[in-house]
């Protein structure tokens, strides 16, 4: 039997007042990625399982900003704007205009602020259970405060969903809570949405009223009970932190299962796209931003901040290193304490071990960068490139004023300010001549010392 196509409507029009933010709630970041993109990525990851047809995002508050971000992620996503935020049922009604009157596919309506919902489980549930019926996703929790309650009938099907403010005492004692997701045949859902009346208190049309209408029409409403962590919706900053915590636990576990050692897992933070190889050793208090790939047998010591970087096998990083975007650390290279690397390539076997800044640079193989070395890459107008060829040695506290090229096996004397290119196999240094003044007599030296003591 051919599977029906499945379309998704993502509800992301809300103002999100409790976030107290100037940006849409769905664009707040979790693991370095906007909330809504976690959900959309999961949908497209399972597009074949879904027999995916359309993905429609309903926008409202600062719609253009959200549409730009989501549109950059996937051009095939469609948008519809809910001009007046008068409830979730109205949002679905607005979206229905993109499907046409005779659309025969199935529909999954999800909340844009619930990023961890399990799309794979939804598809299995829809294929096995629904057919011409409907479904809701619910979860059990010890603290149901703030959630709508899913009330079952004697057969274990969903009879209705009651908002907490409207629930009686018995309904409030129910621990089965609504995730906000509604599943079923599109033509039925769109028809039921038209029949929903405004809530007397809030003057909004709730999508949850579809459940009672479906029961009156003789439809069964099945319940997919999911884990609480998968169903968490984000309404405020506290919820953002809680979902971040859940995601980080998942990422840490995955990294360790794939062969990495995390000395203090609870202190390591990954982005959603961090790639970690085998036999990687990560010390406490390490942060990974977006775009990081760590190859096998890399050691990352404590208190490092790494973003937009590729680290090749057997490199050693830190402690207290900052690696910024567009940087490649070569195989076996060493980046030490209080070193900052930005938009640079560090060749295999090269060392930048102490208190240095390397920006907009191309460093060859087996180069040694001494303590306190700075590549002066910015002249106030342009960023310029520093190139250091294989085998060169840069003495401590040297400043390399870009654009500049240091040849192979060259040596730069400590404390130099180098402004011109340095040829291969040469020594270059620039510093003032040292002047040491010695007192003519021992008594004169003692008098100077006594005067100094009296001043103190």
C-alpha positions as CSV (number, residue, x, y, z in Angstrom):
1,X,0.0,0.0,0.0
2,X,1.4,3.4,-1.0
3,X,2.0,5.7,1.9
4,X,0.2,9.0,1.9
5,X,2.4,12.1,1.6
6,X,2.9,14.0,4.8
7,X,3.1,17.7,5.1
8,X,4.1,19.8,8.1
9,X,2.8,23.0,9.5
10,X,5.1,24.6,12.0
11,X,3.5,27.2,14.2
12,X,6.0,30.1,14.8
13,X,3.9,33.2,14.8
14,X,3.8,33.9,18.5
15,X,5.2,37.0,20.2
16,X,6.8,35.0,23.0
17,X,6.2,37.7,25.7
18,X,7.8,35.6,28.4
19,X,11.1,35.6,26.5
20,X,11.3,39.4,27.0
21,X,13.2,39.6,23.7
22,X,13.4,41.7,20.6
23,X,13.7,38.6,18.3
24,X,11.2,35.9,17.6
25,X,11.2,33.1,20.2
26,X,11.9,30.4,17.5
27,X,15.2,32.2,16.6
28,X,16.8,31.9,20.1
29,X,19.8,29.7,20.0
30,X,20.2,26.2,21.5
31,X,23.6,24.5,20.9
32,X,24.5,27.4,18.6
33,X,21.5,26.9,16.3
34,X,18.0,28.6,16.2
35,X,15.3,26.6,18.0
36,X,13.2,26.2,14.9
37,X,16.1,24.9,12.8
38,X,16.6,21.9,15.1
39,X,13.0,20.9,14.3
40,X,13.3,21.5,10.6
41,X,16.6,19.7,10.3
42,X,15.0,16.6,11.9
43,X,12.1,16.8,9.5
44,X,14.3,16.9,6.4
45,X,16.6,14.2,7.8
46,X,13.6,11.9,7.7
47,X,12.0,13.1,4.5
48,X,11.9,9.7,2.9
49,X,10.4,8.1,5.9
50,X,7.8,10.9,5.9
51,X,7.2,10.7,2.2
52,X,7.5,14.5,2.6
53,X,5.3,16.8,0.6
54,X,5.2,20.4,2.0
55,X,6.7,22.2,4.9
56,X,4.8,25.4,5.8
57,X,6.0,27.8,8.6
58,X,3.4,30.2,10.0
59,X,5.1,33.4,11.0
60,X,3.8,36.6,12.7
61,X,6.0,38.5,15.1
62,X,9.0,39.9,13.1
63,X,8.0,37.6,10.3
64,X,10.6,38.8,7.9
65,X,13.5,38.1,10.2
66,X,12.4,34.6,10.9
67,X,11.6,33.9,7.2
68,X,15.1,35.1,6.2
69,X,16.8,32.7,8.7
70,X,14.7,29.7,7.8
71,X,14.7,30.5,4.1
72,X,18.5,30.4,4.1
73,X,18.4,27.0,5.6
74,X,15.9,25.5,3.0
75,X,14.6,27.3,0.0
76,X,11.7,24.8,-0.5
77,X,10.0,25.8,2.8
78,X,6.9,27.9,2.3
79,X,5.8,30.7,4.6
80,X,2.4,32.2,5.5
81,X,1.9,35.1,7.8
82,X,-0.7,35.2,10.6
83,X,-1.3,38.9,10.7
84,X,-3.4,38.8,13.9
85,X,-2.2,36.3,16.6
86,X,-5.7,35.1,17.6
87,X,-4.8,31.5,18.4
88,X,-3.3,28.3,17.0
89,X,-6.5,27.3,15.2
90,X,-6.5,30.5,13.3
91,X,-2.8,29.9,12.4
92,X,-3.7,26.5,10.9
93,X,-6.6,28.1,9.0
94,X,-4.3,30.7,7.5
95,X,-1.8,27.9,6.5
96,X,-4.6,25.8,4.9
97,X,-4.8,28.2,1.9
98,X,-1.4,26.8,0.7
99,X,-2.8,23.3,0.3
100,X,-5.8,23.7,-1.8
101,X,-9.4,22.5,-1.2
102,X,-8.9,18.9,-2.3
103,X,-5.5,18.1,-0.6
104,X,-5.5,14.4,0.4
105,X,-2.3,14.1,2.3
106,X,-1.6,13.7,6.0
107,X,-0.7,16.5,8.2
108,X,1.6,17.0,11.2
109,X,1.1,20.3,13.0
110,X,4.1,21.0,15.3
111,X,5.1,23.9,17.5
112,X,8.2,25.9,16.4
113,X,9.3,26.2,20.0
114,X,9.5,22.4,20.6
115,X,12.8,21.5,18.9
116,X,13.3,17.9,20.3
117,X,10.1,16.2,19.1
118,X,10.9,12.8,17.6
119,X,10.0,12.9,13.9
120,X,10.8,9.2,13.4
121,X,8.4,8.1,16.1
122,X,5.7,10.4,14.7
123,X,6.0,8.8,11.3
124,X,5.8,5.2,12.6
125,X,2.8,6.3,14.7
126,X,1.0,7.9,11.8
127,X,1.6,4.9,9.5
128,X,0.5,2.3,12.1
129,X,-2.4,4.0,13.8
130,X,-4.1,6.9,12.1
131,X,-5.4,6.2,8.6
132,X,-8.6,8.2,8.7
133,X,-8.3,9.2,12.3
134,X,-6.3,11.8,14.3
135,X,-3.5,11.7,16.9
136,X,-2.0,13.9,19.6
137,X,1.4,13.7,21.2
138,X,1.4,13.7,25.0
139,X,3.8,13.2,27.8
140,X,3.7,12.3,31.5
141,X,5.4,14.6,34.0
142,X,5.5,14.9,37.8
143,X,5.0,18.7,37.5
144,X,2.2,19.4,34.9
145,X,1.8,23.0,35.9
146,X,1.2,25.3,32.9
147,X,0.4,22.5,30.5
148,X,-3.0,21.5,29.0
149,X,-4.2,18.1,30.2
150,X,-5.0,15.3,27.8
151,X,-8.1,13.6,29.1
152,X,-8.6,9.9,28.0
153,X,-11.8,8.0,27.5
154,X,-12.3,4.5,28.8
155,X,-10.5,3.0,25.7
156,X,-7.4,5.1,26.3
157,X,-8.1,7.4,23.4
158,X,-8.0,11.2,23.7
159,X,-11.4,12.5,24.6
160,X,-10.4,16.2,24.9
161,X,-7.6,18.6,25.9
162,X,-8.3,21.0,28.7
163,X,-6.2,24.1,29.2
164,X,-5.0,24.4,32.8
165,X,-6.9,27.5,33.6
166,X,-10.2,25.9,32.5
167,X,-9.5,22.5,34.2
168,X,-11.5,21.3,37.2
169,X,-9.8,19.8,40.2
170,X,-9.9,16.2,38.8
171,X,-8.5,17.3,35.5
172,X,-5.7,19.2,37.1
173,X,-4.6,16.0,38.8
174,X,-4.0,14.4,35.4
175,X,-0.3,14.1,34.7
176,X,-0.7,13.5,30.9
177,X,0.1,16.8,29.2
178,X,-0.3,18.1,25.7
179,X,2.8,18.7,23.6
180,X,0.9,20.9,21.2
181,X,1.3,18.5,18.2
182,X,-1.7,17.4,16.2
183,X,-1.6,14.6,13.6
184,X,-4.1,13.4,11.0
185,X,-5.7,13.7,7.6
186,X,-5.4,17.2,6.4
187,X,-9.0,17.5,5.1
188,X,-10.4,16.6,8.5
189,X,-8.2,18.9,10.4
190,X,-8.9,21.9,8.1
191,X,-12.6,21.2,8.4
192,X,-12.6,21.0,12.2
193,X,-10.5,24.2,12.4
194,X,-13.3,26.1,10.6
195,X,-15.8,24.9,13.3
196,X,-13.8,26.1,16.3
197,X,-15.2,29.0,18.3
198,X,-13.2,31.7,20.1
199,X,-12.3,31.0,23.7
200,X,-14.5,33.2,25.9
201,X,-11.6,34.3,28.2
202,X,-8.7,34.8,25.8
203,X,-10.7,35.5,22.7
204,X,-8.5,33.1,20.7
205,X,-9.2,29.9,18.8
206,X,-7.4,26.9,20.3
207,X,-6.2,24.1,18.0
208,X,-6.8,21.7,21.0
209,X,-10.5,22.1,20.4
210,X,-10.1,19.9,17.4
211,X,-10.0,16.8,19.7
212,X,-13.5,17.3,21.0
213,X,-14.8,18.0,17.6
214,X,-13.2,14.9,16.1
215,X,-14.8,12.8,18.8
216,X,-18.2,14.3,18.0
217,X,-17.7,13.4,14.4
218,X,-17.0,9.8,15.3
219,X,-13.2,9.9,14.7
220,X,-10.8,8.2,17.0
221,X,-8.0,10.3,18.5
222,X,-5.0,8.2,19.3
223,X,-2.3,9.2,21.8
224,X,1.4,8.9,21.1
225,X,3.0,9.1,24.6
226,X,6.5,10.5,24.2
227,X,9.4,11.3,26.6
228,X,9.0,14.6,28.5
229,X,12.4,15.8,27.2
230,X,11.2,15.4,23.6
231,X,8.0,17.4,24.2
232,X,9.4,20.4,26.1
233,X,8.2,23.7,24.7
234,X,10.2,26.8,25.1
235,X,8.3,29.8,26.6
236,X,11.0,31.6,28.6
237,X,14.8,31.8,29.2
238,X,14.6,29.2,31.9
239,X,13.1,26.7,29.4
240,X,15.9,27.6,26.9
241,X,18.5,26.6,29.5
242,X,16.7,23.4,30.3
243,X,16.4,22.2,26.7
244,X,20.1,23.2,26.2
245,X,20.9,21.0,29.2
246,X,19.0,18.0,27.7
247,X,20.7,18.5,24.3
248,X,24.2,18.7,25.8
249,X,23.7,15.5,27.7
250,X,22.8,13.8,24.4
251,X,25.8,15.3,22.6
252,X,28.2,14.3,25.3
253,X,26.9,10.8,25.5
254,X,27.3,10.5,21.7
255,X,30.8,11.7,21.7
256,X,31.8,9.2,24.4
257,X,30.0,6.4,22.7
258,X,32.0,7.2,19.5
259,X,35.3,6.9,21.3
260,X,36.1,10.3,22.9
261,X,37.2,10.8,26.5
262,X,35.5,13.7,28.4
263,X,37.2,14.1,31.7
264,X,34.4,16.2,33.2
265,X,31.5,15.8,30.7
266,X,29.1,18.2,32.5
267,X,31.6,21.0,31.8
268,X,32.0,20.4,28.0
269,X,29.6,22.2,25.7
270,X,29.1,21.2,22.0
271,X,27.4,22.9,19.1
272,X,24.8,20.9,17.2
273,X,27.3,20.3,14.3
274,X,30.4,19.5,16.3
275,X,32.3,16.4,14.9
276,X,34.5,14.5,17.3
277,X,36.8,11.7,16.2
278,X,38.1,8.6,18.1
279,X,40.5,8.7,21.0
280,X,40.0,12.4,21.3
281,X,40.8,13.6,24.9
282,X,38.8,16.7,26.1
283,X,39.6,18.2,29.4
284,X,37.2,20.2,31.7
285,X,35.6,23.5,30.7
286,X,35.9,23.3,26.9
287,X,33.4,25.1,24.7
288,X,32.8,24.3,21.0
289,X,31.0,26.8,18.8
290,X,29.6,26.1,15.4
291,X,31.7,24.5,12.6
292,X,34.2,22.5,14.6
293,X,35.7,19.2,13.3
294,X,38.2,17.3,15.6
295,X,40.1,14.4,14.0
296,X,41.4,11.3,15.8
297,X,43.8,11.4,18.8
298,X,43.6,15.1,19.4
299,X,44.2,16.3,22.9
300,X,42.3,19.4,24.1
301,X,43.3,20.6,27.5
302,X,41.1,22.6,29.9
303,X,39.5,26.0,29.4
304,X,39.6,26.2,25.6
305,X,37.2,28.1,23.3
306,X,37.0,26.6,19.8
307,X,34.7,27.8,17.0
308,X,34.8,27.3,13.2
309,X,38.0,25.2,13.3
310,X,39.3,22.0,11.8
311,X,41.8,20.3,14.1
312,X,43.8,17.5,12.4
313,X,44.9,14.2,14.0
314,X,47.2,14.1,17.0
315,X,47.3,17.9,17.5
316,X,47.5,19.2,21.1
317,X,45.4,22.3,22.1
318,X,45.5,24.4,25.3
319,X,45.0,24.9,28.1
320,X,43.4,28.3,27.8
321,X,43.6,28.5,24.0
322,X,41.1,30.4,21.8
323,X,40.7,29.1,18.2
324,X,38.5,31.3,16.0
325,X,36.7,30.7,12.7
326,X,38.4,29.7,9.4
327,X,41.3,28.1,11.2
328,X,43.0,24.8,10.4
329,X,45.4,23.2,12.9
330,X,47.7,20.7,11.1
331,X,48.5,17.2,12.1
332,X,50.5,17.0,15.3
333,X,50.6,20.8,15.7
334,X,50.7,22.3,19.2
335,X,48.7,25.3,20.3
336,X,49.5,26.2,23.9
337,X,48.3,28.3,26.8
338,X,46.8,31.8,26.2
339,X,47.2,31.5,22.4
340,X,44.7,33.0,20.0
341,X,44.5,31.8,16.4
342,X,42.2,33.5,13.9
343,X,41.6,32.7,10.2
344,X,44.9,30.9,9.9
345,X,46.4,27.6,8.8
346,X,49.0,26.1,11.1
347,X,51.0,23.4,9.4
348,X,51.8,19.9,10.6
349,X,54.2,19.7,13.5
350,X,54.2,23.5,14.1
351,X,54.2,25.0,17.6
352,X,52.6,28.1,19.0
353,X,53.0,27.3,22.6
354,X,52.8,30.5,24.7
355,X,50.9,33.8,24.9
356,X,50.7,34.6,21.1
357,X,48.3,36.0,18.6
358,X,48.3,34.6,15.1
359,X,45.7,36.1,12.7
360,X,45.3,35.9,8.9
361,X,48.4,33.8,8.6
362,X,49.7,30.8,6.7
363,X,52.2,28.9,8.8
364,X,54.1,26.0,7.2
365,X,55.4,22.7,8.7
366,X,57.6,22.5,11.8
367,X,57.5,26.2,12.4
368,X,58.2,27.4,16.0
369,X,56.4,30.5,17.2
370,X,58.0,31.8,20.4
371,X,56.2,33.2,23.4
372,X,54.5,36.6,23.0
373,X,54.7,36.7,19.2
374,X,52.1,38.8,17.4
375,X,51.2,38.9,13.7
376,X,50.1,42.5,13.2
377,X,47.4,41.7,10.6
378,X,45.3,44.9,10.7
379,X,46.6,48.3,9.5
380,X,43.5,50.2,10.4
381,X,41.9,49.7,7.0
382,X,42.7,46.2,5.7
383,X,43.4,42.8,7.1
384,X,46.8,41.5,5.7
385,X,48.4,38.1,5.5
386,X,51.5,36.8,7.2
387,X,53.2,33.8,5.6
388,X,55.8,31.8,7.4
389,X,57.4,28.9,5.4
390,X,58.5,25.5,6.7
391,X,61.1,25.2,9.4
392,X,61.3,28.8,10.5
393,X,61.9,30.0,14.0
394,X,60.2,33.2,15.3
395,X,61.8,34.4,18.5
396,X,59.9,35.5,21.6
397,X,58.1,38.9,21.7
398,X,58.5,39.5,18.0
399,X,55.9,41.5,16.0
400,X,55.5,40.5,12.3
401,X,53.9,43.5,10.5
402,X,51.7,42.2,7.6
403,X,51.7,41.8,4.7
404,X,54.9,39.9,5.1
405,X,56.6,36.7,4.1
406,X,59.1,34.8,6.2
407,X,61.1,32.3,4.1
408,X,62.0,28.6,4.8
409,X,64.3,27.9,7.8
410,X,64.5,31.6,8.6
411,X,65.2,32.8,12.1
412,X,63.7,36.0,13.6
413,X,65.6,37.3,16.7
414,X,63.7,37.8,19.9
415,X,62.1,41.2,20.4
416,X,62.2,42.2,16.8
417,X,59.6,44.2,14.8
418,X,59.8,42.8,11.3
419,X,58.3,44.9,8.5
420,X,60.1,43.5,5.4
421,X,60.1,40.0,3.9
422,X,62.8,37.7,5.1
423,X,64.6,35.3,2.6
424,X,65.1,31.6,3.1
425,X,67.9,30.4,5.4
426,X,68.5,33.8,6.9
427,X,68.6,35.5,10.3
428,X,66.7,38.7,10.7
429,X,66.5,40.9,13.8
430,X,65.6,44.4,14.7
431,X,66.1,45.9,18.2
432,X,67.8,48.9,19.8
433,X,71.3,48.5,21.0
434,X,71.5,47.6,24.7
435,X,73.0,50.3,26.9
436,X,74.2,49.5,30.4
437,X,75.5,52.3,32.7
438,X,77.9,51.3,35.5
439,X,78.6,53.6,38.5
440,X,82.2,54.9,38.6
441,X,82.7,54.2,42.3
442,X,81.3,51.8,44.9
443,X,80.5,54.8,47.2
444,X,78.5,56.6,44.5
445,X,76.4,53.5,44.0
446,X,75.7,53.2,47.8
447,X,74.6,56.9,48.0
448,X,72.2,56.4,45.1
449,X,70.8,53.3,46.8
450,X,70.3,55.2,50.2
451,X,68.5,58.1,48.5
452,X,66.2,55.7,46.8
453,X,65.4,54.1,50.2
454,X,64.7,57.4,51.9
455,X,62.1,58.3,49.1
456,X,60.2,55.2,49.9
